[in-house]
Structures are given as C-alpha cells and as structure tokens.
Amino acid sequence: MHTFRSDTHRAELSSDGVINVFQLEGRTISEVTYNGAKVRTAEHTAASGSPILRNLLTSLDNAPTFRAAFASNGVFHVDYETGTQRWKGYKPTEEVREALLNCGFPDMSIDMILVTCQKTCHRSLPRVK
C-alpha cells in the first residue's frame, strides 16, 4: 500500500489499484437553534458535542471522502461522499484526476496513482458502509 499526503487529504493506494482518499481535518456539524430573536450556534465534532452527532462524525471521519478503482476504457468506478450520503457510479479518468487535484495532490502523485490504478481492472467497487 502506498500513502500520499496533501495539506488537506491522505490517499491510500492498495496493491490491487483501489484508491481511498480521506480528509485530514475532522468534520464538523453546526447546530443553529432559534428562541424568538435569540440565535444560538453550537459546533459538534467527533471529540465534542452531542453523543449522537459525535458517533456520526466519528463514522464520517473514518470513511473515505471518495474511493475509486479502474473499470476499463478510461472509466473508473467511483464512490463519493456527498455530505451525509454517498454517490456511486462511473467517472472518466479526467474527472478522477480533477477530484485528486481538488484534494491538493501534486500532478506527479496523481499520475502515479492513476497509472497504478489502471494496471488492474475491477468489475465493481464495494460501497463504503
């Protein structure tokens, strides 16, 4: 397994060509409550906040932001986090490259990741649970 780091993300590339990208900084949920004209804001993290939200944030922090595996013909299976839900489908190589660029990985690392992924074709990509 190879690990790549940017300022904001960590990518783990398995020997069979599956890439898992994790956000380094923990996620937060802002809770806003209104009582008449009074507005109160509370920020929840995996370390502090209400127990239910701490459990949710712990799970989110341990799940990849996105994962990808090469399908064939320049197309990847991709599983993206979209807030509190995930999206699973197919994306062309250029969109996977763009997603890695948006995570702050340098071009050289991205090229290595994509070349390694394209060595193994996958029929499917298991959903993140």
Secondary structure, DSSP 8 states (H G I E B T S, - for coil): -EEEE-SSEEEEE-TTSEEEEEESS---EEEEEEETTEEEEEEE-SSSS-HHHHHHHHHHHHS-SEEEEEEETTEEEEEEE-SSSEEEEEEEHHHHHHHHHHTT--HHHHHHHHHHHTTS--S------
